[in-house]
């Protein structure tokens, strides 16, 4: 998945991780943080699913124009 605005997403992940005491630029800490169990909206999963859902919502519609041209 290519995310438009990768720098913005990376900064968002750094801020979110830092608020929870994780340095997401450190691979071991980033993986530990992504694996944290979370519950939101009545669903249980892990932080990576929650982050992916957020990022997917940010890029919704990106590329739609290209798909229609094919």
CHARMM-style PDB file with segment names, atoms N, HN, CA, C and O in Angstrom:
ATOM      1  N   UNK     1       0.850  -1.179   0.000  1.00  0.00      PROA
ATOM      2  CA  UNK     1       0.000   0.000   0.000  1.00  0.00      PROA
ATOM      3  C   UNK     1       0.892   1.238   0.000  1.00  0.00      PROA
ATOM      4  O   UNK     1       1.778   1.377   0.844  1.00  0.00      PROA
ATOM      5  N   UNK     2       0.657   2.101  -0.920  1.00  0.00      PROA
ATOM      6  HN  UNK     2      -0.062   1.988  -1.605  1.00  0.00      PROA
ATOM      7  CA  UNK     2       1.398   3.354  -0.967  1.00  0.00      PROA
ATOM      8  C   UNK     2       0.509   4.419  -0.355  1.00  0.00      PROA
ATOM      9  O   UNK     2      -0.640   4.599  -0.758  1.00  0.00      PROA
ATOM     10  N   UNK     3       1.050   5.109   0.609  1.00  0.00      PROA
ATOM     11  HN  UNK     3       1.984   4.963   0.936  1.00  0.00      PROA
ATOM     12  CA  UNK     3       0.284   6.123   1.318  1.00  0.00      PROA
ATOM     13  C   UNK     3       0.717   7.498   0.835  1.00  0.00      PROA
ATOM     14  O   UNK     3       1.893   7.855   0.909  1.00  0.00      PROA
ATOM     15  N   UNK     4      -0.239   8.256   0.344  1.00  0.00      PROA
ATOM     16  HN  UNK     4      -1.194   7.966   0.284  1.00  0.00      PROA
ATOM     17  CA  UNK     4       0.039   9.634  -0.039  1.00  0.00      PROA
ATOM     18  C   UNK     4       0.266  10.416   1.251  1.00  0.00      PROA
ATOM     19  O   UNK     4      -0.535  10.337   2.183  1.00  0.00      PROA
ATOM     20  N   UNK     5       1.350  11.164   1.298  1.00  0.00      PROA
ATOM     21  HN  UNK     5       2.001  11.229   0.541  1.00  0.00      PROA
ATOM     22  CA  UNK     5       1.668  11.911   2.511  1.00  0.00      PROA
ATOM     23  C   UNK     5       2.374  11.056   3.541  1.00  0.00      PROA
ATOM     24  O   UNK     5       2.055  11.118   4.728  1.00  0.00      PROA
ATOM     25  N   UNK     6       3.337  10.253   3.093  1.00  0.00      PROA
ATOM     26  HN  UNK     6       3.597  10.203   2.129  1.00  0.00      PROA
ATOM     27  CA  UNK     6       4.034   9.333   3.996  1.00  0.00      PROA
ATOM     28  C   UNK     6       4.691  10.041   5.175  1.00  0.00      PROA
ATOM     29  O   UNK     6       4.697   9.514   6.287  1.00  0.00      PROA
ATOM     30  N   UNK     7       5.245  11.231   4.943  1.00  0.00      PROA
ATOM     31  HN  UNK     7       5.240  11.659   4.040  1.00  0.00      PROA
ATOM     32  CA  UNK     7       5.870  11.967   6.043  1.00  0.00      PROA
ATOM     33  C   UNK     7       4.850  12.320   7.116  1.00  0.00      PROA
ATOM     34  O   UNK     7       5.134  12.235   8.311  1.00  0.00      PROA
ATOM     35  N   UNK     8       3.667  12.713   6.679  1.00  0.00      PROA
ATOM     36  HN  UNK     8       3.436  12.782   5.708  1.00  0.00      PROA
ATOM     37  CA  UNK     8       2.608  13.055   7.631  1.00  0.00      PROA
ATOM     38  C   UNK     8       2.212  11.825   8.454  1.00  0.00      PROA
ATOM     39  O   UNK     8       2.013  11.920   9.665  1.00  0.00      PROA
ATOM     40  N   UNK     9       2.101  10.678   7.793  1.00  0.00      PROA
ATOM     41  HN  UNK     9       2.263  10.601   6.809  1.00  0.00      PROA
ATOM     42  CA  UNK     9       1.744   9.442   8.495  1.00  0.00      PROA
ATOM     43  C   UNK     9       2.850   9.048   9.469  1.00  0.00      PROA
ATOM     44  O   UNK     9       2.569   8.665  10.604  1.00  0.00      PROA
ATOM     45  N   UNK    10       4.112   9.141   9.030  1.00  0.00      PROA
ATOM     46  HN  UNK    10       4.341   9.452   8.108  1.00  0.00      PROA
ATOM     47  CA  UNK    10       5.231   8.794   9.907  1.00  0.00      PROA
ATOM     48  C   UNK    10       5.260   9.695  11.136  1.00  0.00      PROA
ATOM     49  O   UNK    10       5.493   9.224  12.249  1.00  0.00      PROA
ATOM     50  N   UNK    11       5.024  10.980  10.936  1.00  0.00      PROA
ATOM     51  HN  UNK    11       4.835  11.362  10.032  1.00  0.00      PROA
ATOM     52  CA  UNK    11       4.997  11.908  12.072  1.00  0.00      PROA
ATOM     53  C   UNK    11       3.840  11.593  13.010  1.00  0.00      PROA
ATOM     54  O   UNK    11       3.982  11.658  14.231  1.00  0.00      PROA
ATOM     55  N   UNK    12       2.703  11.253  12.433  1.00  0.00      PROA
ATOM     56  HN  UNK    12       2.587  11.201  11.441  1.00  0.00      PROA
ATOM     57  CA  UNK    12       1.536  10.893  13.244  1.00  0.00      PROA
ATOM     58  C   UNK    12       1.844   9.648  14.089  1.00  0.00      PROA
ATOM     59  O   UNK    12       1.521   9.607  15.276  1.00  0.00      PROA
ATOM     60  N   UNK    13       2.473   8.630  13.471  1.00  0.00      PROA
ATOM     61  HN  UNK    13       2.736   8.663  12.507  1.00  0.00      PROA
ATOM     62  CA  UNK    13       2.824   7.424  14.213  1.00  0.00      PROA
ATOM     63  C   UNK    13       3.826   7.728  15.323  1.00  0.00      PROA
ATOM     64  O   UNK    13       3.709   7.199  16.428  1.00  0.00      PROA
ATOM     65  N   UNK    14       4.813   8.582  15.032  1.00  0.00      PROA
ATOM     66  HN  UNK    14       4.908   9.012  14.135  1.00  0.00      PROA
ATOM     67  CA  UNK    14       5.799   8.958  16.052  1.00  0.00      PROA
ATOM     68  C   UNK    14       5.119   9.641  17.240  1.00  0.00      PROA
ATOM     69  O   UNK    14       5.409   9.325  18.394  1.00  0.00      PROA
ATOM     70  N   UNK    15       4.215  10.576  16.953  1.00  0.00      PROA
ATOM     71  HN  UNK    15       3.979  10.833  16.016  1.00  0.00      PROA
ATOM     72  CA  UNK    15       3.514  11.291  18.028  1.00  0.00      PROA
ATOM     73  C   UNK    15       2.655  10.342  18.848  1.00  0.00      PROA
ATOM     74  O   UNK    15       2.665  10.389  20.078  1.00  0.00      PROA
ATOM     75  N   UNK    16       1.911   9.482  18.161  1.00  0.00      PROA
ATOM     76  HN  UNK    16       1.903   9.444  17.162  1.00  0.00      PROA
ATOM     77  CA  UNK    16       1.034   8.538  18.847  1.00  0.00      PROA
ATOM     78  C   UNK    16       1.846   7.594  19.722  1.00  0.00      PROA
ATOM     79  O   UNK    16       1.514   7.378  20.888  1.00  0.00      PROA
ATOM     80  N   UNK    17       2.917   7.029  19.155  1.00  0.00      PROA
ATOM     81  HN  UNK    17       3.187   7.204  18.208  1.00  0.00      PROA
ATOM     82  CA  UNK    17       3.768   6.119  19.925  1.00  0.00      PROA
ATOM     83  C   UNK    17       4.400   6.816  21.119  1.00  0.00      PROA
ATOM     84  O   UNK    17       4.449   6.257  22.215  1.00  0.00      PROA
ATOM     85  N   UNK    18       4.885   8.036  20.910  1.00  0.00      PROA
ATOM     86  HN  UNK    18       4.846   8.491  20.019  1.00  0.00      PROA
ATOM     87  CA  UNK    18       5.537   8.780  21.996  1.00  0.00      PROA
ATOM     88  C   UNK    18       4.578   9.044  23.145  1.00  0.00      PROA
ATOM     89  O   UNK    18       4.973   8.982  24.309  1.00  0.00      PROA
ATOM     90  N   UNK    19       3.321   9.337  22.830  1.00  0.00      PROA
ATOM     91  HN  UNK    19       3.000   9.387  21.884  1.00  0.00      PROA
ATOM     92  CA  UNK    19       2.318   9.571  23.882  1.00  0.00      PROA
ATOM     93  C   UNK    19       2.164   8.350  24.775  1.00  0.00      PROA
ATOM     94  O   UNK    19       1.800   8.463  25.945  1.00  0.00      PROA
ATOM     95  N   UNK    20       2.447   7.170  24.202  1.00  0.00      PROA
ATOM     96  HN  UNK    20       2.743   7.078  23.251  1.00  0.00      PROA
ATOM     97  CA  UNK    20       2.316   5.928  24.956  1.00  0.00      PROA
ATOM     98  C   UNK    20       3.666   5.404  25.438  1.00  0.00      PROA
ATOM     99  O   UNK    20       3.756   4.295  25.965  1.00  0.00      PROA
ATOM    100  N   UNK    21       4.722   6.213  25.254  1.00  0.00      PROA
ATOM    101  HN  UNK    21       4.649   7.114  24.826  1.00  0.00      PROA
ATOM    102  CA  UNK    21       6.035   5.844  25.772  1.00  0.00      PROA
ATOM    103  C   UNK    21       6.872   4.974  24.852  1.00  0.00      PROA
ATOM    104  O   UNK    21       7.796   4.310  25.321  1.00  0.00      PROA
ATOM    105  N   UNK    22       6.579   4.956  23.552  1.00  0.00      PROA
ATOM    106  HN  UNK    22       5.828   5.496  23.171  1.00  0.00      PROA
ATOM    107  CA  UNK    22       7.314   4.135  22.597  1.00  0.00      PROA
ATOM    108  C   UNK    22       8.005   5.007  21.564  1.00  0.00      PROA
ATOM    109  O   UNK    22       7.433   5.987  21.086  1.00  0.00      PROA
ATOM    110  N   UNK    23       9.239   4.650  21.221  1.00  0.00      PROA
ATOM    111  HN  UNK    23       9.703   3.854  21.610  1.00  0.00      PROA
ATOM    112  CA  UNK    23       9.993   5.311  20.167  1.00  0.00      PROA
ATOM    113  C   UNK    23       9.807   4.485  18.899  1.00  0.00      PROA
ATOM    114  O   UNK    23      10.448   3.446  18.742  1.00  0.00      PROA
ATOM    115  N   UNK    24       8.944   4.926  18.000  1.00  0.00      PROA
ATOM    116  HN  UNK    24       8.423   5.770  18.128  1.00  0.00      PROA
ATOM    117  CA  UNK    24       8.638   4.127  16.820  1.00  0.00      PROA
ATOM    118  C   UNK    24       9.773   4.140  15.798  1.00  0.00      PROA
ATOM    119  O   UNK    24       9.709   3.412  14.807  1.00  0.00      PROA
ATOM    120  N   UNK    25      10.803   4.946  16.014  1.00  0.00      PROA
ATOM    121  HN  UNK    25      10.855   5.537  16.819  1.00  0.00      PROA
ATOM    122  CA  UNK    25      11.990   4.887  15.158  1.00  0.00      PROA
ATOM    123  C   UNK    25      12.916   3.753  15.571  1.00  0.00      PROA
ATOM    124  O   UNK    25      13.846   3.413  14.840  1.00  0.00      PROA
ATOM    125  N   UNK    26      12.667   3.165  16.739  1.00  0.00      PROA
ATOM    126  HN  UNK    26      11.912   3.441  17.333  1.00  0.00      PROA
ATOM    127  CA  UNK    26      13.390   1.996  17.215  1.00  0.00      PROA
ATOM    128  C   UNK    26      12.571   0.776  16.797  1.00  0.00      PROA
ATOM    129  O   UNK    26      11.446   0.596  17.263  1.00  0.00      PROA
ATOM    130  N   UNK    27      13.129  -0.064  15.921  1.00  0.00      PROA
ATOM    131  HN  UNK    27      14.043   0.082  15.543  1.00  0.00      PROA
ATOM    132  CA  UNK    27      12.363  -1.183  15.358  1.00  0.00      PROA
ATOM    133  C   UNK    27      11.740  -2.076  16.421  1.00  0.00      PROA
ATOM    134  O   UNK    27      10.572  -2.448  16.306  1.00  0.00      PROA
ATOM    135  N   UNK    28      12.501  -2.426  17.456  1.00  0.00      PROA
ATOM    136  HN  UNK    28      13.450  -2.124  17.550  1.00  0.00      PROA
ATOM    137  CA  UNK    28      11.978  -3.320  18.499  1.00  0.00      PROA
ATOM    138  C   UNK    28      10.811  -2.669  19.236  1.00  0.00      PROA
ATOM    139  O   UNK    28       9.798  -3.318  19.497  1.00  0.00      PROA
ATOM    140  N   UNK    29      10.951  -1.385  19.572  1.00  0.00      PROA
ATOM    141  HN  UNK    29      11.773  -0.857  19.360  1.00  0.00      PROA
ATOM    142  CA  UNK    29       9.862  -0.690  20.270  1.00  0.00      PROA
ATOM    143  C   UNK    29       8.649  -0.517  19.358  1.00  0.00      PROA
ATOM    144  O   UNK    29       7.509  -0.641  19.805  1.00  0.00      PROA
ATOM    145  N   UNK    30       8.898  -0.231  18.082  1.00  0.00      PROA
ATOM    146  HN  UNK    30       9.824  -0.131  17.719  1.00  0.00      PROA
ATOM    147  CA  UNK    30       7.802  -0.056  17.135  1.00  0.00      PROA
ATOM    148  C   UNK    30       6.991  -1.342  17.003  1.00  0.00      PROA
ATOM    149  O   UNK    30       5.761  -1.310  17.035  1.00  0.00      PROA
ATOM    150  N   UNK    31       7.678  -2.467  16.857  1.00  0.00      PROA
ATOM    151  HN  UNK    31       8.677  -2.493  16.831  1.00  0.00      PROA
ATOM    152  CA  UNK    31       6.972  -3.751  16.753  1.00  0.00      PROA
ATOM    153  C   UNK    31       6.226  -4.084  18.037  1.00  0.00      PROA
ATOM    154  O   UNK    31       5.114  -4.611  17.996  1.00  0.00      PROA
ATOM    155  N   UNK    32       6.836  -3.776  19.175  1.00  0.00      PROA
ATOM    156  HN  UNK    32       7.739  -3.348  19.209  1.00  0.00      PROA
ATOM    157  CA  UNK    32       6.157  -4.017  20.449  1.00  0.00      PROA
ATOM    158  C   UNK    32       4.893  -3.166  20.529  1.00  0.00      PROA
ATOM    159  O   UNK    32       3.837  -3.656  20.928  1.00  0.00      PROA
ATOM    160  N   UNK    33       4.999  -1.901  20.152  1.00  0.00      PROA
ATOM    161  HN  UNK    33       5.857  -1.503  19.827  1.00  0.00      PROA
ATOM    162  CA  UNK    33       3.861  -0.991  20.180  1.00  0.00      PROA
ATOM    163  C   UNK    33       2.756  -1.459  19.238  1.00  0.00      PROA
ATOM    164  O   UNK    33       1.582  -1.459  19.608  1.00  0.00      PROA
ATOM    165  N   UNK    34       3.129  -1.860  18.016  1.00  0.00      PROA
ATOM    166  HN  UNK    34       4.083  -1.860  17.715  1.00  0.00      PROA
ATOM    167  CA  UNK    34       2.126  -2.326  17.052  1.00  0.00      PROA
ATOM    168  C   UNK    34       1.389  -3.572  17.534  1.00  0.00      PROA
ATOM    169  O   UNK    34       0.239  -3.797  17.156  1.00  0.00      PROA
ATOM    170  N   UNK    35       2.035  -4.371  18.355  1.00  0.00      PROA
ATOM    171  HN  UNK    35       2.969  -4.188  18.661  1.00  0.00      PROA
ATOM    172  CA  UNK    35       1.426  -5.602  18.850  1.00  0.00      PROA
ATOM    173  C   UNK    35       0.548  -5.432  20.076  1.00  0.00      PROA
ATOM    174  O   UNK    35      -0.064  -6.397  20.533  1.00  0.00      PROA
ATOM    175  N   UNK    36       0.473  -4.219  20.620  1.00  0.00      PROA
ATOM    176  HN  UNK    36       0.970  -3.435  20.249  1.00  0.00      PROA
ATOM    177  CA  UNK    36      -0.343  -4.002  21.815  1.00  0.00      PROA
ATOM    178  C   UNK    36      -1.810  -4.338  21.548  1.00  0.00      PROA
ATOM    179  O   UNK    36      -2.363  -3.969  20.512  1.00  0.00      PROA
ATOM    180  N   UNK    37      -2.423  -5.033  22.485  1.00  0.00      PROA
ATOM    181  HN  UNK    37      -1.974  -5.333  23.326  1.00  0.00      PROA
ATOM    182  CA  UNK    37      -3.846  -5.348  22.381  1.00  0.00      PROA
ATOM    183  C   UNK    37      -4.648  -4.086  22.656  1.00  0.00      PROA
ATOM    184  O   UNK    37      -4.377  -3.366  23.617  1.00  0.00      PROA
ATOM    185  N   UNK    38      -5.638  -3.823  21.810  1.00  0.00      PROA
ATOM    186  HN  UNK    38      -5.859  -4.408  21.030  1.00  0.00      PROA
ATOM    187  CA  UNK    38      -6.498  -2.656  21.984  1.00  0.00      PROA
ATOM    188  C   UNK    38      -7.949  -3.063  21.772  1.00  0.00      PROA
ATOM    189  O   UNK    38      -8.248  -4.064  21.120  1.00  0.00      PROA
ATOM    190  N   UNK    39      -8.823  -2.276  22.331  1.00  0.00      PROA
ATOM    191  HN  UNK    39      -8.581  -1.464  22.862  1.00  0.00      PROA
ATOM    192  CA  UNK    39     -10.251  -2.454  22.091  1.00  0.00      PROA
ATOM    193  C   UNK    39     -10.819  -1.094  21.737  1.00  0.00      PROA
ATOM    194  O   UNK    39     -10.622  -0.124  22.468  1.00  0.00      PROA
ATOM    195  N   UNK    40     -11.518  -1.020  20.629  1.00  0.00      PROA
ATOM    196  HN  UNK    40     -11.678  -1.808  20.034  1.00  0.00      PROA
ATOM    197  CA  UNK    40     -12.160   0.231  20.217  1.00  0.00      PROA
ATOM    198  C   UNK    40     -13.380  -0.111  19.391  1.00  0.00      PROA
ATOM    199  O   UNK    40     -13.355  -1.023  18.565  1.00  0.00      PROA
ATOM    200  N   UNK    41     -14.423   0.614  19.619  1.00  0.00      PROA
ATOM    201  HN  UNK    41     -14.444   1.355  20.290  1.00  0.00      PROA
ATOM    202  CA  UNK    41     -15.661   0.385  18.889  1.00  0.00      PROA
ATOM    203  C   UNK    41     -16.222  -1.020  19.067  1.00  0.00      PROA
ATOM    204  O   UNK    41     -16.879  -1.542  18.166  1.00  0.00      PROA
ATOM    205  N   UNK    42     -15.970  -1.634  20.218  1.00  0.00      PROA
ATOM    206  HN  UNK    42     -15.436  -1.210  20.949  1.00  0.00      PROA
ATOM    207  CA  UNK    42     -16.476  -2.978  20.472  1.00  0.00      PROA
ATOM    208  C   UNK    42     -15.675  -4.083  19.786  1.00  0.00      PROA
ATOM    209  O   UNK    42     -16.081  -5.245  19.799  1.00  0.00      PROA
ATOM    210  N   UNK    43     -14.543  -3.723  19.191  1.00  0.00      PROA
ATOM    211  HN  UNK    43     -14.213  -2.778  19.180  1.00  0.00      PROA
ATOM    212  CA  UNK    43     -13.701  -4.697  18.496  1.00  0.00      PROA
ATOM    213  C   UNK    43     -12.382  -4.816  19.244  1.00  0.00      PROA
ATOM    214  O   UNK    43     -11.812  -3.815  19.679  1.00  0.00      PROA
ATOM    215  N   UNK    44     -11.897  -6.057  19.393  1.00  0.00      PROA
ATOM    216  HN  UNK    44     -12.360  -6.870  19.041  1.00  0.00      PROA
ATOM    217  CA  UNK    44     -10.597  -6.265  20.003  1.00  0.00      PROA
ATOM    218  C   UNK    44      -9.608  -6.625  18.908  1.00  0.00      PROA
ATOM    219  O   UNK    44      -9.894  -7.458  18.048  1.00  0.00      PROA
ATOM    220  N   UNK    45      -8.466  -6.005  18.944  1.00  0.00      PROA
ATOM    221  HN  UNK    45      -8.233  -5.328  19.643  1.00  0.00      PROA
ATOM    222  CA  UNK    45      -7.430  -6.284  17.955  1.00  0.00      PROA
ATOM    223  C   UNK    45      -6.092  -5.835  18.503  1.00  0.00      PROA
ATOM    224  O   UNK    45      -5.849  -5.893  19.709  1.00  0.00      PROA
ATOM    225  N   UNK    46      -5.223  -5.384  17.604  1.00  0.00      PROA
ATOM    226  HN  UNK    46      -5.421  -5.337  16.624  1.00  0.00      PROA
ATOM    227  CA  UNK    46      -3.952  -4.842  18.068  1.00  0.00      PROA
ATOM    228  C   UNK    46      -3.741  -3.455  17.465  1.00  0.00      PROA
ATOM    229  O   UNK    46      -4.483  -3.015  16.586  1.00  0.00      PROA
ATOM    230  N   UNK    47      -2.717  -2.791  17.961  1.00  0.00      PROA
ATOM    231  HN  UNK    47      -2.115  -3.148  18.675  1.00  0.00      PROA
ATOM    232  CA  UNK    47      -2.445  -1.420  17.541  1.00  0.00      PROA
ATOM    233  C   UNK    47      -2.207  -1.330  16.031  1.00  0.00      PROA
ATOM    234  O   UNK    47      -2.574  -0.328  15.417  1.00  0.00      PROA
ATOM    235  N   UNK    48      -1.600  -2.357  15.418  1.00  0.00      PROA
ATOM    236  HN  UNK    48      -1.302  -3.171  15.916  1.00  0.00      PROA
ATOM    237  CA  UNK    48      -1.334  -2.282  13.975  1.00  0.00      PROA
ATOM    238  C   UNK    48      -2.631  -2.228  13.179  1.00  0.00      PROA
ATOM    239  O   UNK    48      -2.705  -1.514  12.179  1.00  0.00      PROA
ATOM    240  N   UNK    49      -3.646  -2.961  13.596  1.00  0.00      PROA
ATOM    241  HN  UNK    49      -3.586  -3.542  14.408  1.00  0.00      PROA
ATOM    242  CA  UNK    49      -4.943  -2.912  12.912  1.00  0.00      PROA
ATOM    243  C   UNK    49      -5.559  -1.528  13.085  1.00  0.00      PROA
ATOM    244  O   UNK    49      -6.085  -0.953  12.133  1.00  0.00      PROA
ATOM    245  N   UNK    50      -5.492  -1.004  14.286  1.00  0.00      PROA
ATOM    246  HN  UNK    50      -5.064  -1.471  15.060  1.00  0.00      PROA
ATOM    247  CA  UNK    50      -6.051   0.311  14.562  1.00  0.00      PROA
ATOM    248  C   UNK    50      -5.340   1.378  13.722  1.00  0.00      PROA
ATOM    249  O   UNK    50      -5.996   2.258  13.165  1.00  0.00      PROA
ATOM    250  N   UNK    51      -4.021   1.310  13.627  1.00  0.00      PROA
ATOM    251  HN  UNK    51      -3.488   0.594  14.080  1.00  0.00      PROA
ATOM    252  CA  UNK    51      -3.258   2.271  12.831  1.00  0.00      PROA
ATOM    253  C   UNK    51      -3.581   2.124  11.350  1.00  0.00      PROA
ATOM    254  O   UNK    51      -3.719   3.124  10.645  1.00  0.00      PROA
ATOM    255  N   UNK    52      -3.703   0.879  10.869  1.00  0.00      PROA
ATOM    256  HN  UNK    52      -3.590   0.067  11.442  1.00  0.00      PROA
ATOM    257  CA  UNK    52      -4.020   0.653   9.464  1.00  0.00      PROA
ATOM    258  C   UNK    52      -5.386   1.240   9.112  1.00  0.00      PROA
ATOM    259  O   UNK    52      -5.538   1.882   8.073  1.00  0.00      PROA
ATOM    260  N   UNK    53      -6.366   1.023   9.967  1.00  0.00      PROA
ATOM    261  HN  UNK    53      -6.242   0.501  10.812  1.00  0.00      PROA
ATOM    262  CA  UNK    53      -7.710   1.565   9.728  1.00  0.00      PROA
ATOM    263  C   UNK    53      -7.648   3.083   9.641  1.00  0.00      PROA
ATOM    264  O   UNK    53      -8.270   3.683   8.764  1.00  0.00      PROA
ATOM    265  N   UNK    54      -6.905   3.701  10.540  1.00  0.00      PROA
ATOM    266  HN  UNK    54      -6.400   3.213  11.252  1.00  0.00      PROA
ATOM    267  CA  UNK    54      -6.779   5.160  10.510  1.00  0.00      PROA
ATOM    268  C   UNK    54      -6.136   5.605   9.198  1.00  0.00      PROA
ATOM    269  O   UNK    54      -6.630   6.528   8.550  1.00  0.00      PROA
ATOM    270  N   UNK    55      -5.043   4.961   8.802  1.00  0.00      PROA
ATOM    271  HN  UNK    55      -4.642   4.211   9.329  1.00  0.00      PROA
ATOM    272  CA  UNK    55      -4.358   5.344   7.570  1.00  0.00      PROA
ATOM    273  C   UNK    55      -5.239   5.111   6.350  1.00  0.00      PROA
ATOM    274  O   UNK    55      -5.248   5.929   5.430  1.00  0.00      PROA
ATOM    275  N   UNK    56      -5.976   4.014   6.331  1.00  0.00      PROA
ATOM    276  HN  UNK    56      -5.969   3.350   7.079  1.00  0.00      PROA
ATOM    277  CA  UNK    56      -6.861   3.720   5.205  1.00  0.00      PROA
ATOM    278  C   UNK    56      -7.929   4.797   5.062  1.00  0.00      PROA
ATOM    279  O   UNK    56      -8.284   5.179   3.948  1.00  0.00      PROA
ATOM    280  N   UNK    57      -8.436   5.280   6.176  1.00  0.00      PROA
ATOM    281  HN  UNK    57      -8.147   4.969   7.082  1.00  0.00      PROA
ATOM    282  CA  UNK    57      -9.426   6.358   6.124  1.00  0.00      PROA
ATOM    283  C   UNK    57      -8.816   7.642   5.575  1.00  0.00      PROA
ATOM    284  O   UNK    57      -9.503   8.424   4.918  1.00  0.00      PROA
ATOM    285  N   UNK    58      -7.529   7.863   5.840  1.00  0.00      PROA
ATOM    286  HN  UNK    58      -6.971   7.227   6.373  1.00  0.00      PROA
ATOM    287  CA  UNK    58      -6.855   9.069   5.363  1.00  0.00      PROA
ATOM    288  C   UNK    58      -6.653   9.046   3.852  1.00  0.00      PROA
ATOM    289  O   UNK    58      -6.638  10.104   3.222  1.00  0.00      PROA
ATOM    290  N   UNK    59      -6.497   7.863   3.256  1.00  0.00      PROA
ATOM    291  HN  UNK    59      -6.510   7.003   3.767  1.00  0.00      PROA
ATOM    292  CA  UNK    59      -6.213   7.773   1.823  1.00  0.00      PROA
ATOM    293  C   UNK    59      -7.427   7.352   1.015  1.00  0.00      PROA
ATOM    294  O   UNK    59      -7.307   7.115  -0.188  1.00  0.00      PROA
ATOM    295  N   UNK    60      -8.581   7.252   1.634  1.00  0.00      PROA
ATOM    296  HN  UNK    60      -8.679   7.445   2.610  1.00  0.00      PROA
ATOM    297  CA  UNK    60      -9.797   6.866   0.929  1.00  0.00      PROA
ATOM    298  C   UNK    60      -9.986   7.770  -0.280  1.00  0.00      PROA
ATOM    299  O   UNK    60      -9.967   8.995  -0.157  1.00  0.00      PROA
ATOM    300  N   UNK    61     -10.165   7.175  -1.428  1.00  0.00      PROA
ATOM    301  HN  UNK    61     -10.180   6.180  -1.529  1.00  0.00      PROA
ATOM    302  CA  UNK    61     -10.388   7.939  -2.643  1.00  0.00      PROA
ATOM    303  C   UNK    61      -9.131   8.222  -3.433  1.00  0.00      PROA
ATOM    304  O   UNK    61      -9.219   8.597  -4.602  1.00  0.00      PROA
ATOM    305  N   UNK    62      -7.951   8.052  -2.829  1.00  0.00      PROA
ATOM    306  HN  UNK    62      -7.880   7.747  -1.879  1.00  0.00      PROA
ATOM    307  CA  UNK    62      -6.711   8.294  -3.566  1.00  0.00      PROA
ATOM    308  C   UNK    62      -6.593   7.249  -4.663  1.00  0.00      PROA
ATOM    309  O   UNK    62      -6.663   6.052  -4.388  1.00  0.00      PROA
ATOM    310  N   UNK    63      -6.417   7.682  -5.882  1.00  0.00      PROA
ATOM    311  HN  UNK    63      -6.360   8.655  -6.106  1.00  0.00      PROA
ATOM    312  CA  UNK    63      -6.280   6.767  -7.011  1.00  0.00      PROA
ATOM    313  C   UNK    63      -7.584   6.460  -7.710  1.00  0.00      PROA
ATOM    314  O   UNK    63      -7.573   5.819  -8.761  1.00  0.00      PROA
ATOM    315  N   UNK    64      -8.710   6.894  -7.166  1.00  0.00      PROA
ATOM    316  HN  UNK    64      -8.719   7.414  -6.312  1.00  0.00      PROA
ATOM    317  CA  UNK    64      -9.992   6.601  -7.797  1.00  0.00      PROA
ATOM    318  C   UNK    64     -10.058   7.165  -9.204  1.00  0.00      PROA
ATOM    319  O   UNK    64     -10.617   6.531 -10.099  1.00  0.00      PROA
ATOM    320  N   UNK    65      -9.495   8.350  -9.413  1.00  0.00      PROA
ATOM    321  HN  UNK    65      -9.041   8.865  -8.686  1.00  0.00      PROA
ATOM    322  CA  UNK    65      -9.523   8.960 -10.732  1.00  0.00      PROA
ATOM    323  C   UNK    65      -8.752   8.109 -11.729  1.00  0.00      PROA
ATOM    324  O   UNK    65      -9.172   7.959 -12.876  1.00  0.00      PROA
ATOM    325  N   UNK    66      -7.619   7.550 -11.294  1.00  0.00      PROA
ATOM    326  HN  UNK    66      -7.278   7.672 -10.362  1.00  0.00      PROA
ATOM    327  CA  UNK    66      -6.793   6.718 -12.181  1.00  0.00      PROA
ATOM    328  C   UNK    66      -7.534   5.439 -12.551  1.00  0.00      PROA
ATOM    329  O   UNK    66      -7.467   4.994 -13.697  1.00  0.00      PROA
ATOM    330  N   UNK    67      -8.246   4.838 -11.581  1.00  0.00      PROA
ATOM    331  HN  UNK    67      -8.301   5.200 -10.651  1.00  0.00      PROA
ATOM    332  CA  UNK    67      -8.988   3.607 -11.845  1.00  0.00      PROA
ATOM    333  C   UNK    67     -10.079   3.839 -12.903  1.00  0.00      PROA
ATOM    334  O   UNK    67     -10.343   2.964 -13.728  1.00  0.00      PROA
ATOM    335  N   UNK    68     -10.699   4.999 -12.873  1.00  0.00      PROA
ATOM    336  HN  UNK    68     -10.485   5.710 -12.203  1.00  0.00      PROA
ATOM    337  CA  UNK    68     -11.786   5.288 -13.809  1.00  0.00      PROA
ATOM    338  C   UNK    68     -11.275   5.513 -15.216  1.00  0.00      PROA
ATOM    339  O   UNK    68     -12.031   5.350 -16.174  1.00  0.00      PROA
ATOM    340  N   UNK    69     -10.002   5.885 -15.367  1.00  0.00      PROA
ATOM    341  HN  UNK    69      -9.388   6.016 -14.589  1.00  0.00      PROA
ATOM    342  CA  UNK    69      -9.429   6.151 -16.681  1.00  0.00      PROA
ATOM    343  C   UNK    69      -9.050   4.875 -17.406  1.00  0.00      PROA
ATOM    344  O   UNK    69      -8.919   4.884 -18.630  1.00  0.00      PROA
ATOM    345  N   UNK    70      -8.871   3.782 -16.687  1.00  0.00      PROA
ATOM    346  HN  UNK    70      -8.978   3.775 -15.693  1.00  0.00      PROA
ATOM    347  CA  UNK    70      -8.436   2.521 -17.317  1.00  0.00      PROA
ATOM    348  C   UNK    70      -9.550   1.813 -18.033  1.00  0.00      PROA
ATOM    349  OT1 UNK    70      -9.335   0.746 -18.608  1.00  0.00      PROA
TER     350      UNK     70
END
